[in-house]
């Protein structure tokens, strides 16, 4: 990507940081320089005998960052030394490490607060570090409370104080939501290096977000700054999501530049304008940072929103667009919301186009949750560890599902899980993976649930054509349960979301799970069709029976692989066409 420094931690603090420096030496880094972090020597001890100083040298890092006290309040009340000794500690520490052949960055902790409290001593600490051999000095807004105008003013003072031979860096925290703004102000005042983290990850309210800062400097400064590598800025979205994935963090949809909502448009007026001139509601094209435009769908949507969304699914028929809009508005009256459920919306479009073929149908399911409290399971022994009557010593969730498959058979399976939804997911997979092995690539990454209040009469809608209620709300409450499930397809690295609504969390979860499974299988069908050299519509068009009759005629079974990961599997031998799908359900019931 072109980041200049990677600060790897404090090699004296724990074994994990020590191991990092041992392993990073083996990496062939093309551009970045690894830095180790440490503190000035302790009072009363020479730098050469200070274990912290020696740990920095043992790290073998080319650059050592040494943090020292700038605020006289900290010097007197935390270090409990005189101002003169603080200057000696800074000079001794920087000088010892620099004399050992390492490049030194001096971190001036609490610089901005320290300057306002004692300007003379704050600047003296910077000069002491520079005179001792520091090649760069970082001005730290450690408490995150300084305003941008003050940052810009004081950075100019510091740049003048240390002279042109020493570069100035800035290190901002986000306690006032100004870390990015303060970093940009520092750069405009002469700072040449910005310290921060990807996505602003850090203690309290976080650090300066290097993703936003890089985007602003590269794309919003008229080419005044050179940073990263030329191909890096279009990869910022990829970088942001990769770091969240590795750190097991939920991505911030509202993150500037790289969030899923950064280029999302909901209102009908916005969507209409976007179709005519994207720059009317976007400050830059989303692909310049590797992001994509999203047109959201909700009860606020007009034809422009739906037309923009359905066009990505190959819809050109205005009647289909009207049908999708009507269905979305009907379902949102029932508690559905498609802003954060792109995969469920894609299925709505597919059904409106009449080219959706279900890969399975539910006959029934049952979920049982058993809990045992203060009396141990299988005995009359009282558990003294029980806190109270609500304490759960043992819990078991078990789900049973019975499904009909278009190939002519039924699957009846039972599975346990850590909670009722996990048990339901496990039972579904157990029933479907023998037929659709590509479901092994599908992983649930997040689960969200909320109670939604419905308008009067909102539950009176029908699932299809007014034949049956989608769900019936509890009398007098006019509310329902909405579940959103985030999933990741390991085979394609695609992430998507599905939504389900019901009067209870189990039914809502079932509907969201089914959408996730169907979306994955439908996407894989399209890939498989391309690999076989025919158009997906030739297989997917028409009703359920036509789809599977076409499979039989061409010698493919419903167990055929459905993505490139399983494309090497052999096709099954032709079988007689199955009886009608609906007739099988009636016979079973």
N, C-alpha and C positions, 0 to 999 in steps of 0.2 A: 504493500500500500504506500510505502514511503514515509512512515513515521520515523522521526530521527532517533528518539530515545524510548526505551522500554525500561521503566523502573521496576526492579524485581522484588523489592521488599528489603527487610532489615535482617541481615544474615546472623544476627545474634539473638533474635527474638524467639525463634522456634526451629525445630528440625526440618519442617516443611520448606522454610525459606532457604535453609542451608542446602537442602536437596535440589531446590530450583537452580541455584547458581552452579552446582556441580553438573546438572544435566544440560543447562543452557549452553555450556561451553562446547558441547558436542554438536550444536546446531550450526548450520552454515547460513547465517543471517546475511542477506545480500546488502541491506541498507541500514537497518536499525542498530544502534549501539545500546548494550545493556548497562544499566546503572544500578548500583547498590545504594541503599539508603541507611544513614546512621546519624548519630547525634555528636555534638561537640564532646570533648573529653570531660570527665567529671572533675569537680573542683578538688584541688589538692593532689591531683595525680597528673603526671606528665603524659603527653599524648602517646609516647612510645610504650608506656606501661598500661595504657587504658585498653581493656578488653574489647570495648566497642570499636575503637580505632583499628585494633588488630583484626577483628572480624571483617571489617571492610576490606582490608588487604587480602585476607584469606579467600574472599569471594572471587578474587581474580577479575572482578568487573573493571572494564576500561575506564568507566566514569563512576565517581563516588559522589553522592549527594549528601552534604552535611547540613543538618538543620541546627540553627542557633537562635538564641533569644534576642529579640529586637526591642521589645516593650520593657521599659524600666520597671514596671509593676511586676512582671514575671521574673525579672532578674533579682529583685529584692525579696519578693514574697514566695517564689517557687524554687528558684535555684538557691536563694539566700546567700548571695555573694554581692560584692560591690560592683559598681558599673565598670570600674577599671579591670577587675578580674574577669568579668564577662568578655571584655574585649581581648584579654589575653587568651582565654579559652578558645575563642573563635580563631584567633591568629595561629595559636599552637596547633589546633586540629587541622585547619586547612593547610598549613605549612607542612605538617608531618605527612599527610596523605599526598600532597603535591610532590614533595621531595622523594616519595617512593615511586614516582613515575606514573601516577594516576592523574587523570583529568578531574578537576573538582568543580562541582556546582554548589554554591552556598545558598541554602534556603533560609531566607530571613522571615522567620515565623512571626506572625502578628505585625507585619511591617506597617500596615496602614493605621492600625490602632496605636502602635508604638510611636509612629511619627507624630500623630496628633497629641500624644501625651508628652513626648520629649523628643522634639525634632533633632536636637543636637546629638543625643545618644543613638537614635535610630540610624542617622546617616554615618555616625562613627563606626557602627557595626559593619555597614556595607564597605566602608573604606578599609577596615581592618581585614576583611575577607579578601578584598581585591589585592591589597598589598602583600598578603601572604601567599598568593598564587591561584586564587579562584579564577577560572576562565569565564564564569557566568554566575550571575546572582539572580535568584528567584524571589520576587516580592510576593509574599503570601497574605491573602485576605482570609486568615485562618478562621475567623468567626463568621465570615460571609455577610457582614453587615455594612460594608462600604458601598456608597452609591457610585454610579459610573462616572459622573463628573469629577468626583474626588479621586477616583482611581486614575483617571487620565491626568489630572493635575500632579499627583504625587509620583506617578511613573516618570513624568518629565523631569521632576526634581531629582529622582534617583538616577536617571540616565546621565544627567549633567554631573552628579556627584561622583560617580564611579569612572567616568571618562570613556572615550571611544574604544579603549583596549579591552574592556570587559563588557560582554553582552548582558542584557537584562531579560529575565523571564518573568512570567506572571503565573500565579497559582491561586485560583479562586474557588470558593465554596458557594453553594447555592441556597443559603439560608434565607435570602430575600428574593429568590427566583431571579437573580441577576448575574449568575456566574458566567453565562455566555456574553451578556452585554458588557460586563466588567472586563472580560478577556479581550473583547473587540476594542474597547476603549483603551486598554493598555497597549494593544498593538498599534493603534493610531498614534499613541504617545511615544512610541519608540521601542517597545518590547519586541524581541525577535523570536522568542520561543514561548509557546503556550503549554502549560502543564494541564492535564485533565485525564478523563477516562472516557472510554467508549460508552455512549448512552448516559453519561453522567453518573455512573454507579459510584457510590461512596457513602461515607458515614453521614448521619443526620439527614440533611436534605439533598445530599449528593455533591459531587464535584462538577467542574465545568465539563460540559458535553463536547468532546472533541469532534463528534460527527457534525453537530450544528455549526461549530466554529469553523471547521474545514469548509463546509458548504458555503458559509457566509463569505469567508475570505476568498475562496476560489471563484464564486459566482456573483457576488454582490459588491465587489470592490473594483470593478473596471479593469481587472488584470493587474492591479498594483502589487499583488503579492504572489510569490512563487512558493508553492507548498505541495507536499506529497508527490506523486508521480502523475503524469498526464492521464493515465487510464484509471486512476484511483477514485476520482469523484463519482463517476457513474457506478461505482461498486459500493458506495456508502450504505445503501439500503441493505445490500447483502452482508456487509460487515456488521451492521447494527444487529440484524436478526441472528447472525452466526454467534455473536457474543452472548445474546440473550439465551440462545439455545444451549451453549456450552455451560453457562452459569445457571441454567434451569430457572430462568426468570420469564415471567409473562411479558411479552413485548408491549410497549406503551403505544397503543393505537394513535394517540394524539401527539406523538413525537414529531417535532418539525422536520420537514424534508423527508424522513424515512418511515414515519408511522403509516399504518394502513389508512388512516383518516386524513392524512396530510393533503391528499388530492381527491377527497371524497366530496360529492355534491348531492344534496338531498332535495332542496326545493325545486319545484317545476320550473320556476323562472330561471334559476341558475342553470339547470340542465339544458334549457332551450338556448340560453346564451352560449353555453359551452359548445353546443353543436355548431353554432355559427362562428364563434371566435373563442378558442380555449383561453387565450390570455385575458379575457374579460373577468375571469374569476380565479385565475392561477398566476402566481407571481413568477413562475418559471415552468418550463415543461418538465413533467415528473421524471422522464427518462434521463434527464441530466444528472440525477442522483440515483438512478436505478430503480425508481419507484414506478407505480402505475396509477392511472386515473381510475377512480371508482365512482359510478353513479349509483346512489343508494335508492332503495325502494321502500316506501312506507305509505301511510295514509296521506302524507303531504305530496306524494308523487303525482305528477301529471303525465300526459302522453310523452313529453320529451324525455323524462326520466326512463320510462319503460322502453321507449324506442331505442334510446342509447344503450340500455342494458341488453335488450333482446337482440340487438344487432350483433353483439359479440357472440351470440349463440346461433347466428345464421338466419335470424327471422327477418323477412322482408315483407311479409303479409300484414297489412294494417289491421285486419280482423283478428289475427293472432295477438297482436299487440294490445288490442282492446280487451281480448279475453284474459290476457295475463294481468292487465291493470284491474279488471273487475275481480279476478280471483284473489289478487293481493289485498285489495281493499276489503273484500269479504273476510279473508282470513285474519287480517289485522283487527277487525272488529271482534274476532274470537280470541284475541290475545297473541296471535303470531306477530313476529317482527323480523324482517329480513335484512335489516341494515347490517347485522353482524352474522348473517347466515347465508353466505354466498352459494354454498352447495345446495341448500334447500331451495333457494330461488331458481337455480339452474334446473332442478327437477320440476318446479312449477312450470317453467317455460317448456320443458320437454313434454310434459303432459298436455299443455295447451296446443302444442304442435302435433299431438297424437302420434308421437314416435317413441313414447316411453314404454318399455316392456319390463314389468316386474320380474325380478329374479327369484322371488319366493313370496309366498303369502302366508299370513298368520292364520292358523286354525284356533289356537288358544295358547295362553301362557299362564303360569302361576308362579308367584313369588312368595316365599315363606321366610320370615325373620324370627328366629328363636333367640331368647335371651335368658340367662340364668343369673340370679343375684346372689344373696348372701348365703343361701344353702347350696353347697357344692353339688355339681351335677352328678347324679348317680349315688348320692349318699345323703344322710341326714346330718352331716357335720356342718356346724355353723362356721362360716369363714370370718374369723376375727379381723381380717384385713378389710372387710367391707366397710365403706364409709357410712352409707345409709341405705335406705330402701331403694334408692335410684341407682346404686352402684351395680355395674354389670361385670360379673366375673367371667362370663363366657357369652359370646354372640356368634350366631351362625346364620348366614343368608344363603338360601337355596332357591334356584329358579328352574322351572321346567317349561320347555317350549315345544310346541308341535307345529311344524311347518309343512306346507305343500310346495313341492318343487315342480316347475314346468316340465321336467323330464318324465313325470309320471309317478314319482314316489313321494313318500312322506318321511320326515325326519322328526323323531321324538327323542329329545335329549334333556338331561338334567346336569346342572353344574353348580358349584359353590363359589362364593366370592366374598371379598371384603366389603360387605354392604350389599343391599338389594340391586343396585344398578350394576355393580361389578359382576354379580352373579348372573344377571340377565344378559350382560355382554358376553360372559363366558359361555352360557348356554347357547346363545345365538351362533357364536363362533364354532362351537362343537358340532352344531347341526349343519352349518353351511360350509365349513372349510374342506370337508371331503369332496364337495362338488365345486367349490370355488377356492382353490388353494391360494390364490392371490390375495385373499383377505388376511393372510398372515402378514402382509406388508402394511396393513392398516393399524395405526396405533392411536388411541385416544390420549390427547395431551392436556386437555383442560375441560372442566365441567362447571357450569354456572347455572344457578337456579334462582328464580324469584317468583313472588306472587304478583300477579297483574290484575288490576281492577278493570272490569269490563263495563261498557256502556249498557244501559237498559236494553234488554232484548238481544244483547250481543251474542249469546250462545245459541240463538235459534237457527244459525246457518246450517248448511249441509255440506258434507264431505264432497259430494259430486252430484250435480244435477238436482239437488234438493231431496235426494232419496232418503238420507238418514242424517241425524245431527252429527256434527263433528265432535262435539262434546256438550254435555249438559252441566251448567254450573250449579253449585250448591245453592239451594233456595235461600234467598235472603242475603247472600254474600256477594253475588255478582262478581266473583273472582275466579281465576284459574291459575294453574302452575305453568310457568314457561321455563324450559330447559334448553340451554345452548351447549353443544358439545363441539370442542375443537379437536380436529384429527389431523394426523400427518401420514402421508403415503410414503413409506420408506423407499419404494421402488422409484418414485419420481421426485421425491423431496418436496412435493406439493403439500401445503397446509390449507385446510378449509374448515368451514363451520356449518353446523346444521342446527335446526330448531325444532322443538316439539312442544305441544301444548296439550294439557289435559286437566282433569279435575283432581288428579293426584300425581305425585312425583314419579311413580312407576310408569304410568301410561304416557306422561310427557317424555320421560326418558326413553321409553320404547320407540316413540315416534322419531325422536332425534337420532337414536341409534339406527333405525331402519333407513332413514335418509342418508346417514353416513355410509352405510353398507351399499345402498343402491347407487349412490353417487360414485363411489369407488368402482363398483362393478360396471356401471355404464361407461365411465371414462375408459376403463380397460377394454371394454367391448369395441370402442371406437379405434383404439390402438391395434387391437387384434384384427379388426376388419382391414385396416390399412396394410398390416403385415401380410394378410392373405390376398391383397390386391383387388378388393372390391369395395364399393362404397358402403359406409355404415348403414345408410338408409335402406339398402337392399335387404338387410337383416332386421333392422329395428322398426321399419314401418309396419303399420297395421296392428292387429290385435295380438294378444298373447299367443294364440294357437298358430297364427301365421309365422310368427317369429320362430317357434320351435319346430314347426313343420319344415321351414327352410333349412334349419340345422340338420334335420333328418335326411332331407333330399341331397344335401351336399356331403353327407358322411361325417358330420361333426356332432358330438354329443354336448350336453350342457356342461360337461366336466372339462371342456377344452380350456387350455390356458388363456388368460385374459390380459396379459401384458408381456412386455419383452422379457421380463425376468423369468417367466415360465414358458416362453415361446418354444423352447426346445422339447417340450413334452409331446408325446405322440397323440394324434387324434384317435378317438375311439372308433370302433367299427359301427356301421349303420345299424340302427334299431328301428322297429316299426314305429310309425307315428303314434304318440300318446293320445289317450282320449282327451276330450275337451277339458281345459283347466277348471272351469266353473262347475262342470258336471262332476268332476272328481270331488270337489269340495262338498257338493250337495250329497253325494253318496256317503262321504265320511261322516258328515254331520248327522 
